[in-house]
């Protein structure tokens, strides 16, 4: 029995095995599953010549990086040689080697670094090789100092990625426009940079967005930042230096733990030479003049045959242009002759009072269109001027209600405006108000309630047709607005106790976490308490700008005048964070000393 049992068992196993083999062979439609996906980046095995090599040839030299697998240059443009050359390094693949050659002759007795960044990756899955910086010298020694810091946008103070930071030993104002730097690097995702292996001498340091990747600053096309004084490297390159390590850009704590020596705030500057750039006629009674630079100084403006009292002017916020209107009932010529006295840049590069005569004419198309039956009919029927009434319920207490027109108002009947208040007992009363022209825009007016707004009250604004007439004698359409203050049941309040102003003028703003949205703005020149009400749950920051020219706006810098953008800071909490979190129904108070912040 035992023998027969063993034979039967063997037969069963043999049959099962054959069935398994038969099933595998028959299932020809199923694709092979393969192994697990390769997620391991290439490993650098060797570099020839070795890192820190000296006596590197100025012509014909190559650097070979050998990896443990086939590797390609996914982004050859991302490989940065410092000091840069006119022609970029060339990259070739030779088996498992990446070979770098130099089309340009290298400088003698110079230390070079070549930063591969994230340019290299494996050939199959595209796993990026860890960042590697190779150092070599065409002389007998390798320079050993480094400078580190951060680059931020001057307005929103956010890190600037891929900015080029450059060192120059030529201290002339235009060096960064005309010369290649003596050393350069690129900022990472956090705006952090390290310029390594440089000499311990004085440098000028700049940061640019380098849009065309030529390592030079292009005025008007790129942003720039600079340090006010020269810098001399004080840190020595060594393997244990924290800032010189390779970092995962997703590791926030490790990246923020790096300590930079300097912070460069980049800005977009305006063209500095001042002259009349453009002029024209928008319609019969209105025209414009545009200048090449902001903050133009115009001492007089005249139009031949027009009384000065009939000329209305409006400058742009940056004062780089103005529009004009002629408040007259008589027919105007198709061509107007203007005379301006203004501060113009002369041949020596200085501003000088200059008188210029220019002509502005109606275009042939404008004249022809006005003479057509349709044009005449439209002109006769065009009796309504545009009026936009706007308010924000969270800011109406501070900003009021804005009335904005597209042309100057020459006649108004404010007693026609009805402003009603309905209390929580459903009792309605008429509110009094002030109506003031905006100091920066003659076509904008601000209506302010003379009584404090009340939560739970309803407000109605009624503006009848014909309350306003513009320079073309057109009247406004009827306009109505209803609003209430926000329901404060879940909203919070932030209070800032501002000290240390010392007579200086500052712009104080509550901004969102990204610093791109401003919830409320104050312009102050004395110590005071500022209230920011009606806040939703979320993260906020306080942005502070030293308003040096007193115009209530952030003003950019100028390189050739060696003028920085107006200083802007984000208030930091004691733990170093730039944002604070507000929960529902919170009353948060923060003391901010501007003298300490801007020292």
C-alpha positions in Angstrom: 0.0 0.0 0.0 2.8 2.4 0.8 4.5 1.9 -2.5 1.2 2.4 -4.5 0.5 5.5 -2.4 3.8 7.1 -3.2 3.4 6.4 -6.9 0.0 8.0 -6.9 1.3 11.1 -5.0 4.1 11.5 -7.5 1.7 11.3 -10.4 -0.4 14.1 -8.9 2.6 16.4 -8.4 3.8 15.6 -12.0 0.4 16.4 -13.4 0.2 19.7 -11.5 3.6 20.7 -12.6 2.8 20.0 -16.3 -0.4 22.0 -16.0 1.5 24.9 -14.6 4.0 24.8 -17.4 1.2 24.4 -19.9 -0.7 27.4 -18.5 2.4 29.6 -18.6 3.2 28.7 -22.1 -0.4 29.1 -23.3 -0.9 32.6 -21.8 1.0 34.4 -24.6 -1.1 37.6 -24.4 0.1 38.7 -20.9 3.1 41.1 -21.0 6.1 40.4 -18.9 5.8 42.4 -15.6 9.5 43.2 -15.4 11.2 44.4 -12.3 10.5 47.4 -10.0 10.9 50.9 -11.5 14.4 52.3 -11.2 14.3 55.3 -8.8 18.0 55.4 -7.9 19.9 58.3 -9.3 23.3 57.8 -11.1 26.3 57.4 -8.8 29.4 59.3 -9.6 32.3 56.8 -9.5 35.3 58.9 -10.5 36.4 62.3 -12.0 39.4 62.9 -14.2 41.3 65.1 -13.5 40.6 64.9 -9.8 38.8 67.7 -7.9 41.2 70.5 -6.9 43.6 69.7 -9.8 46.1 72.4 -10.7 48.0 73.2 -13.9 44.9 72.6 -16.0 45.6 73.5 -19.6 44.1 76.8 -20.9 43.4 75.2 -24.3 42.2 71.7 -25.0 41.5 70.5 -21.5 38.7 68.2 -20.7 36.9 66.9 -17.5 35.5 63.4 -17.5 32.8 62.2 -15.0 32.2 58.5 -14.8 28.9 57.1 -13.5 27.7 53.7 -12.6 25.1 53.7 -15.4 24.5 55.5 -18.7 24.0 59.2 -18.0 22.9 62.1 -20.2 22.9 65.9 -19.9 19.2 66.7 -19.7 19.9 70.4 -19.5 23.4 71.4 -20.8 22.4 75.1 -20.4 22.1 74.4 -16.7 25.9 73.7 -16.4 27.6 76.8 -15.1 31.3 77.6 -15.5 32.8 80.3 -13.2 34.3 82.5 -14.3 32.0 82.3 -17.3 33.4 82.3 -20.9 31.7 83.7 -24.0 31.2 80.2 -25.3 29.6 77.7 -22.9 31.3 74.4 -22.1 30.5 71.5 -24.5 29.2 68.2 -23.1 29.6 64.8 -24.8 28.5 61.3 -23.8 31.1 58.6 -24.1 29.8 55.3 -22.7 29.1 55.9 -19.0 31.3 59.1 -19.0 30.2 62.7 -19.3 33.0 64.6 -21.0 33.2 68.4 -20.7 35.4 70.5 -23.0 36.0 74.3 -23.3 35.7 76.0 -26.7 37.2 79.2 -25.3 40.7 79.7 -24.1 40.7 79.7 -20.3 42.4 82.4 -18.2 45.9 81.6 -16.9 46.4 81.3 -13.1 42.7 81.2 -12.4 40.6 79.0 -10.2 37.5 77.6 -12.0 34.4 75.9 -10.7 31.9 74.0 -12.9 28.5 73.5 -11.3 26.5 70.7 -12.9 23.4 71.6 -10.9 20.5 69.3 -11.9 21.7 69.0 -15.5 22.7 65.3 -15.4 20.3 62.3 -15.2 20.2 58.6 -15.9 19.3 57.6 -19.5 16.3 55.4 -18.7 14.1 56.9 -16.0 15.5 60.4 -15.9 16.6 60.2 -12.2 18.7 63.3 -11.6 22.2 62.9 -10.4 23.1 64.7 -7.2 24.5 68.2 -7.6 28.2 68.2 -8.2 30.6 71.2 -8.3 34.1 70.5 -9.7 37.0 72.7 -8.9 40.3 73.1 -10.9 42.9 75.7 -11.5 45.0 76.8 -14.5 47.6 78.0 -12.1 49.6 76.4 -9.3 47.1 76.8 -6.5 43.3 76.7 -5.9 41.6 79.8 -4.4 39.8 78.8 -1.2 37.3 81.5 -0.1 33.6 81.7 -0.5 30.6 84.1 -0.2 27.1 83.1 0.5 23.7 84.8 0.8 20.2 85.1 -0.6 18.4 86.9 -3.4 14.9 88.2 -2.9 12.4 90.3 -4.9 12.4 93.8 -3.4 8.6 94.2 -3.4 7.3 90.9 -2.1 10.5 89.7 -0.5 10.1 86.2 -1.9 13.2 84.1 -2.9 14.3 84.5 -6.5 15.2 81.2 -8.2 17.9 80.9 -10.9 19.2 84.4 -10.5 22.8 84.9 -11.5 25.0 86.3 -8.7 28.3 87.8 -9.9 31.5 89.2 -8.6 33.5 92.0 -10.2 36.9 93.5 -9.5 36.1 96.4 -11.9 34.3 98.9 -9.7 32.9 101.1 -12.5 29.1 101.7 -12.6 28.7 99.9 -16.0 31.0 96.9 -15.4 28.1 94.5 -14.9 26.6 95.7 -18.2 29.8 95.4 -20.3 32.1 92.8 -18.8 31.9 89.2 -17.9 32.1 88.6 -14.1 35.2 87.3 -12.4 33.1 84.7 -10.6 29.4 83.7 -10.8 26.8 81.3 -9.5 23.1 80.6 -9.7 20.5 80.8 -6.9 18.6 77.6 -5.9 14.9 77.2 -5.2 15.2 79.2 -2.0 17.1 82.1 -3.5 20.3 80.9 -1.8 23.7 81.2 -3.4 27.3 80.3 -2.8 30.2 81.7 -4.8 33.0 79.4 -4.0 36.8 79.2 -4.5 37.5 82.9 -5.0 40.4 85.1 -3.8 40.2 87.0 -0.5 40.1 90.4 -2.2 37.5 93.2 -2.6 34.6 92.7 -5.0 31.5 94.4 -6.2 28.6 91.9 -6.0 25.4 92.0 -8.2 22.4 89.7 -8.8 20.4 89.7 -12.1 17.6 87.7 -13.6 19.9 87.2 -16.7 17.0 86.6 -19.0 19.2 86.1 -22.1 21.9 84.1 -20.2 24.8 86.2 -21.2 26.0 86.9 -17.6 25.5 90.7 -18.2 22.9 93.1 -17.0 20.5 94.3 -19.7 18.9 97.6 -18.7 15.2 97.7 -19.0 14.9 93.9 -19.7 16.1 92.3 -16.5 16.0 92.9 -12.7 19.1 93.7 -10.8 20.3 94.0 -7.2 23.6 95.1 -5.7 25.4 95.5 -2.4 26.0 99.1 -1.4 29.7 98.5 -0.5 32.4 96.2 -1.7 32.6 92.7 -0.1 35.7 90.7 0.9 35.2 86.9 1.4 35.8 85.8 4.9 34.7 82.1 4.8 37.1 79.3 3.9 35.9 76.3 1.7 36.0 73.1 3.7 34.1 69.8 3.5 32.3 70.4 6.8 30.8 73.8 5.9 27.1 73.5 6.2 26.3 75.9 3.3 28.5 73.9 0.9 26.5 70.7 1.3 24.1 69.2 -1.2 20.5 69.9 -0.1 17.1 68.5 -1.1 15.1 71.6 -2.1 12.0 70.0 -0.6 13.6 69.9 2.9 12.4 73.2 4.2 14.0 73.0 7.6 17.5 72.1 6.3 17.4 74.7 3.5 16.2 77.5 5.8 18.9 76.6 8.4 21.6 77.9 6.0 23.0 81.3 7.1 23.7 83.8 4.4 26.2 86.7 4.8 24.3 89.2 2.6 20.8 89.6 1.1 20.5 91.1 -2.3 17.1 92.6 -3.2 16.5 92.8 -6.9 14.3 95.3 -8.7 13.3 96.4 -12.2 14.7 99.8 -12.7 13.3 102.5 -15.1 15.4 104.0 -17.8 17.2 106.9 -16.3 17.7 109.3 -19.2 14.8 111.8 -19.4 13.3 113.0 -22.6 10.0 113.2 -24.4 9.3 109.7 -25.7 5.9 110.0 -27.3 3.0 112.3 -27.7 -0.4 112.2 -29.4 -4.1 113.2 -29.6 -6.8 110.9 -28.1 -9.7 113.0 -29.3 -10.5 116.6 -30.2 -10.1 117.9 -26.6 -7.6 115.5 -25.2 -4.0 114.4 -25.8 -1.0 113.0 -24.0 2.8 113.3 -23.5 5.0 110.3 -22.5 8.5 110.5 -21.0 11.4 108.0 -21.0 11.8 108.0 -17.2 9.6 108.4 -14.1 9.4 111.5 -11.8 9.5 114.0 -14.6 9.8 117.7 -13.5 7.6 119.9 -15.7 7.8 123.6 -14.8 5.3 124.9 -17.4 2.9 123.6 -20.1 1.2 125.7 -22.7 -0.9 125.2 -25.8 -0.8 127.8 -28.5 -4.1 129.8 -28.6 -5.5 128.1 -25.5 -5.9 129.9 -22.2 -3.9 128.2 -19.4 -7.0 128.2 -17.2 -8.7 126.0 -19.7 -6.0 123.3 -19.6 -6.5 120.3 -17.3 -3.6 117.9 -16.6 -3.3 114.5 -15.0 0.0 112.8 -14.3 0.4 109.0 -14.1 1.2 107.6 -10.7 4.9 107.2 -11.6 4.9 110.7 -13.3 6.3 109.2 -16.5 3.4 110.7 -18.6 0.5 113.1 -18.4 -2.9 113.4 -20.2 -4.4 116.8 -20.9 -7.8 118.1 -21.7 -9.0 121.4 -23.0 -12.1 122.8 -21.3 -13.4 125.0 -24.1 -16.6 125.2 -26.2 -15.0 126.5 -29.3 -13.8 124.3 -32.3 -10.2 123.2 -31.9 -7.7 122.9 -34.7 -6.8 119.4 -36.0 -3.2 120.2 -34.9 -2.2 121.6 -31.5 1.2 123.2 -30.8 2.5 122.5 -27.3 5.4 124.2 -25.4 6.9 122.3 -22.4 9.6 123.4 -20.0 10.9 120.4 -18.2 14.1 118.8 -16.7 15.7 116.9 -19.6 18.9 114.8 -19.6 21.6 116.8 -21.5 24.7 115.5 -23.4 26.6 115.4 -20.1 24.1 113.0 -18.5 22.7 115.7 -16.2 19.2 117.1 -15.9 18.8 120.7 -17.3 15.8 122.9 -17.7 14.8 122.6 -21.4 12.1 124.2 -23.5 10.6 122.1 -26.3 7.9 122.8 -28.9 6.0 119.8 -30.1 2.9 119.3 -32.3 0.1 116.8 -31.7 -2.5 116.2 -34.4 -5.6 114.3 -35.0 -4.9 111.3 -37.1 -6.4 111.0 -40.6 -8.5 108.1 -39.3 -9.8 110.2 -36.4 -10.7 113.1 -38.7 -12.4 111.0 -41.3 -14.3 109.0 -38.7 -15.6 112.2 -37.0 -16.8 113.6 -40.4 -18.8 110.5 -41.4 -22.6 110.5 -40.8 -22.1 107.7 -38.2 -19.4 109.7 -36.4 -21.5 112.8 -36.3 -24.5 110.8 -35.1 -22.5 109.1 -32.4 -21.1 112.5 -31.2 -24.6 113.9 -31.0 -25.9 110.9 -29.1 -22.9 110.6 -26.8 -24.4 112.4 -23.8 -23.4 110.0 -21.0 -20.0 109.9 -19.2 -18.7 106.8 -17.7 -18.9 106.5 -13.9 -17.7 103.6 -11.8 -18.6 103.4 -8.1 -16.7 100.9 -6.1 -16.3 99.9 -2.5 -15.1 96.9 -0.4 -17.2 96.1 2.6 -14.0 95.2 4.7 -12.2 98.5 3.8 -15.1 101.0 3.3 -14.4 102.5 6.8 -10.8 103.3 5.8 -11.0 103.8 2.0 -14.5 105.1 1.6 -16.5 104.8 -1.6 -14.7 105.7 -4.8 -16.2 107.5 -7.8 -14.1 107.1 -10.9 -14.6 108.9 -14.2 -12.9 108.5 -17.6 -12.6 112.2 -18.2 -12.4 115.2 -15.8 -15.6 116.5 -14.1 -16.2 120.2 -14.4 -19.7 120.4 -12.8 -21.2 118.5 -9.9 -24.5 118.7 -7.9 -23.6 116.9 -4.7 -26.9 117.7 -3.0 -28.5 115.3 -5.5 -26.7 112.3 -3.9 -28.8 110.4 -1.3 -26.9 108.3 1.4 -29.3 106.3 3.6 -28.7 104.3 6.8 -31.1 101.7 8.1 -30.5 100.6 11.7 -31.2 97.2 13.2 -34.7 98.4 14.2 -35.4 99.0 10.5 -35.4 102.8 11.0 -34.0 104.7 8.0 -32.2 108.1 8.2 -30.2 110.3 5.8 -26.4 110.2 6.4 -24.1 113.2 5.8 -20.9 112.7 3.9 -17.8 114.3 2.5 -16.8 114.2 -1.2 -13.1 114.9 -1.9 -11.0 114.6 -5.0 -8.2 112.1 -4.8 -4.9 113.9 -4.5 -3.2 111.5 -7.1 -6.0 111.3 -9.7 -8.2 114.2 -10.7 -10.8 111.7 -12.1 -11.3 109.9 -8.8 -13.3 111.1 -5.8 -13.8 109.6 -2.4 -17.1 109.7 -0.5 -16.7 109.2 3.2 -19.5 108.8 5.8 -19.2 111.5 8.5 -20.6 109.0 11.1 -18.9 105.8 12.1 -20.2 102.7 10.2 -22.2 100.2 12.4 -22.2 96.4 12.2 -25.7 95.1 11.3 -26.8 98.4 9.7 -27.8 98.6 6.0 -26.4 101.4 3.8 -27.8 102.7 0.5 -26.2 105.1 -2.0 -28.3 106.7 -4.7 -26.6 108.9 -7.4 -29.2 110.4 -9.8 -28.6 111.0 -13.5 -27.1 114.4 -14.1 -25.3 114.7 -10.8 -22.0 115.1 -12.7 -21.0 116.6 -16.0 -17.6 116.1 -17.6 -15.3 118.2 -19.8 -17.4 117.1 -22.8 -20.6 118.2 -21.0 -21.8 114.6 -20.7 -23.8 113.6 -17.7 -23.6 110.5 -15.6 -26.1 107.6 -15.6 -28.1 106.8 -12.5 -26.1 104.6 -10.1 -27.1 102.8 -6.9 -25.1 100.9 -4.3 -26.2 98.8 -1.3 -23.8 97.4 1.3 -23.2 96.3 4.9 -20.2 95.8 7.1 -19.1 92.1 7.1 -20.6 89.7 9.7 -18.0 89.6 12.4 -19.2 86.3 13.9 -16.2 84.3 12.7 -13.8 87.2 11.7 -10.7 88.4 13.6 -8.8 91.6 14.2 -5.1 92.3 14.0 -3.7 95.4 15.8 -0.1 96.7 15.2 1.4 99.0 17.7 4.0 100.9 15.6 6.9 102.6 17.3 10.4 103.9 16.2 9.2 106.0 13.2 11.3 109.0 14.3 9.7 111.3 11.8 10.3 109.1 8.8 7.4 108.1 6.5 6.5 104.4 6.2 4.0 102.3 4.3 2.5 99.6 6.6 0.5 96.7 4.9 -1.1 93.5 6.1 -0.4 91.0 3.3 -1.1 87.3 2.6 1.4 84.5 3.1 2.9 85.0 -0.4 3.1 88.8 0.1 1.2 89.3 -3.2 -2.1 90.5 -1.8 -2.4 93.5 0.4 -5.5 93.6 2.6 -5.1 97.1 4.0 -2.5 99.8 3.8 -1.6 102.8 6.0 0.9 105.6 5.3 2.3 107.0 8.6 5.0 109.3 9.8 4.5 109.0 13.5 4.1 106.2 16.2 0.6 105.0 16.3 -1.7 102.0 16.6 -3.1 100.5 13.4 -6.2 98.4 13.1 -6.7 95.6 10.6 -10.3 94.2 11.1 -12.5 91.6 9.3 -9.8 89.0 8.8 -10.6 85.4 7.7 -8.8 82.5 9.3 -5.3 82.1 7.6 -1.7 83.1 7.5 -0.7 86.8 7.3 2.4 89.0 7.3 3.2 92.6 7.9 5.2 94.4 5.1 6.8 97.7 5.9 8.4 100.1 3.4 10.4 103.2 4.1 8.6 105.8 1.8 11.7 108.0 1.3 10.1 110.3 -1.4 6.8 110.5 0.4 4.5 109.5 -2.5 2.8 106.7 -0.7 4.0 104.2 -3.3 6.9 101.7 -3.5 9.7 103.1 -5.7 12.3 101.1 -7.5 16.1 101.7 -7.6 18.6 102.9 -10.2 21.9 101.2 -10.8 23.9 104.1 -12.5 22.8 106.5 -9.7 23.8 103.7 -7.2 20.3 104.0 -5.7 18.6 101.1 -4.1 14.9 100.4 -4.2 13.0 101.8 -1.2 13.8 99.5 1.8 11.1 96.9 2.4 11.0 94.5 5.3 8.7 91.7 6.5 8.2 91.8 10.2 9.6 88.7 11.8 8.2 87.0 14.9 10.6 86.1 17.8 11.0 82.6 16.3 12.1 84.1 13.0 9.0 83.3 11.0 7.6 85.9 8.7 4.0 84.8 8.9 1.6 84.5 11.8 -1.6 82.4 11.8 -4.9 83.9 12.8 -7.8 81.6 13.9 -11.5 82.5 13.9 -12.6 85.1 16.4 -9.1 86.2 17.5 -7.9 89.5 18.6 -4.1 89.6 17.9 -1.8 92.5 18.9 1.8 92.8 17.8 4.4 95.5 18.8 6.6 96.6 15.9 9.7 98.8 16.3 10.6 100.3 12.9 13.9 101.7 14.1 15.1 98.2 15.1 13.7 96.6 12.0 15.4 99.0 9.5 18.7 99.4 11.4 
